[in-house]
Amino acid sequence: MTTTRSKWFFSRSGWTFDAVNALIMILVLVVTLYPFLNVLAISLNDSKDSVRGGLTIFPRIFTLENYKTILNFGNIPHAAMISALRTLIGTFLSLVACSMVAYALHHREFMGRRFLSRFLAITLYVSGGLIPGFLLIRTLGLMNNFLVYILPGMVNAFNIFVIRTYMDGLPHELQESAKIDGANDFMIFRRIVIPLCQPVLATIGLFVAVGQWNSWFDTYIYNASDPNLSTLQYELMKVLQSTQTGNEAAYGSDVVQRMQQVSPESIKMAITIITIAPILVVYPFLQRYFVRGLVIGAVKG
Amino acid sequence: MSERDTTVTGTTVIAGRRMVPRKRRGFFRTLAEQRFLFLMSMPFAVMVLIFNYLPIWGWTVAFQKYKPGKLFWAQTWVGLANFIDLFQQPRFYLALQNTLTMSLMSLLVNFTFPIAFAILLSEMRWRGFKRLIQTVSYLPHFVSWVVVSGIVYRMLSTDAGPINQIISAMGGKPIQFMAQSNLFYFIVTGADLWKELGWNAIIYLAAIAAIDPELFEAAKVDGAGRWGQIWNITLPGISHIVIILLILSIGNLINIGFERQFQLMNTIVLDRAQVLELYALRYGIQMNNFGRGAAIGVVNSVVSLTLLFVANGIFRRKTGESVM
């Protein structure tokens, strides 16, 4: 048996195995991709034509009308802006906070190190839960407040430990020599450590950003009564639920009127695509960094 | 954390970190020297105290007749009344049953399928195709449950959903999937599988990739076929990580959230969709019965911890593995 042959035909079951395996993989591929392509096709198809049904992955009558409609009414553009803002600000501040704490923990001689490590580690295992969390936010006056998107999750123990582990792996000579040259800890952090930490910060930043973009519960529970603070996910949720349960009363009359002009299905699908789009844009990076980040986390844990 | 500590103590020089042997210095001297480190970490430690520790303190609400606006010491303490009250509610048992059933189903599915998927994918010969499958299979993990719920409703709809189109094409009657409470558990589990299959497989793929290739070569020489290799090398090779993940997820059994149920439910299937946390949400926040809401949270955590200890105990006895 030659080596090349043995690779492909090692056992008698080899052929059937590979064939069945390929079929299963193609099935996974289709089942995963079809819904997205179907949603995209409907969002790009003429809304009256879509009602006829039978659309698969290509639009029958191509139009951008659905997108123009949702971009011109109601809360969608503003909600998209709030979503973008919370993602940008939330991710940036979270990275600043987590990397600073990680930097302090990275110093072996730091006095508060042992205490702070434990203090943070406990939060990985114990949490207050839904109701106490809600009462806290209300007591702090963060209801109907943009800050509720930013502050509660800003300092995250898991992310801090991942960044700290990465910092521990950096060569130490640069920091030592900067210290001898008279740089203080903050300058070393800003000028030397942060530039070196770019890969891990990118990973964590993507984690946080996707979480921010995708979250809807905080809008629903804390900011639902202020339309100026609504997010894209929450708007999508309202559109989906109002048509799913047929409960249009929960929804502004203005929107209901417009929904009668354009079929709700097209609206739903167009908003869905707009909600997924940013994820798709960063997806190539996500894939690269997320998998690496997961492995870092797994090795650590 | 602690391993590194122990390696450093006792040795004088580790990787040039401590070039000069440190003398004992005064507390305030060190404090002044490390002022930047304190300034950079302490404000955020305060935030952790507020946002992570105060809610733990908030568990006390479960033992109070909580009145919003009153200070902590002005609240009326009621002992276990909230719990006794809770245990008399039939809806509580319904919620507990829903939570446990859906969690168990999702545990079963989220263990078996990703492992099988990872093994099949690692057996894939064609690199390009393998990478394509991987790329595509992670995608649903990154979209929100809001989006997934929209997709699920669309895929299962009676007029345009492909599943019902297939059923009709085969001469069957379209099924109103989302309006049948019997199907809700399966829809939630299926949606979960669709969303997380590829993502959950990553860790097993990494574990399989870490298996020494020589083992496979040796097995081939010994005449093992593909199934033989999977059974005798791949599976034992990843069993360690499988067991650890299994114990951890059993502990999380009751804690796996309510997003899926919240997004996928509708008024018709409410009885099957209400899990403990949604129940807490309903009583605690929508009906202002914070004491009962917090009590549900406490029960949730207690059951979850018990499950974790039991699972860990069983596994430690059987396999010598432990996560705690």
Interface residues (C-beta under 8 A of the other chain):
Chain A: S6 K7 W8 F10 S11 R12 S13 G14 F17 D18 N21 A22 I24 M25 V28 L29 V31 T32 L33 Y34 P35 F36 N38 V39 G53 G54 L55 T56 A97 M100 V101 Y103 A104 L105 H107 R108 E109 F110 M111 G112 L116 S117 F119 L120 A121 T123 V126 S127 G128 G129 L130 I131 P132 G133 F134 L135 L136 R138 L140 L151 P152 G153 M154 V155 A157 D168 H172 E173 E176 N184 D185 F186 F189 V210 W213 N214 S215 W216 F217 I221 Q233 L236 M237 L240 Q241 Q244 T245 E265 K268 M269 T272 T275 I276 I279 Y283 L286 Q287 F290 V291 L294 V295 A298
Chain B: M1 R4 V8 A15 G16 R17 R18 M19 R22 T30 L31 Q34 F36 L37 F38 L39 M40 S41 M42 F44 A45 M47 V48 I50 F51 N52 Y53 L54 P55 I56 W57 G58 W59 V61 Y66 P68 F117 L120 L121 E123 M124 R125 F129 L132 I133 T135 V136 S137 Y138 L139 P140 F142 V143 S144 W145 V146 V147 S149 G150 I151 Y153 R154 M155 D159 A160 P162 M178 W194 L197 G198 I202 I203 A206 K220 A224 G225 R226 W227 G228 E259 Q263 N266 T267 E277 A280 L281 G284 I285 F290 G293 A294 I296 G297 V298 N300 S301
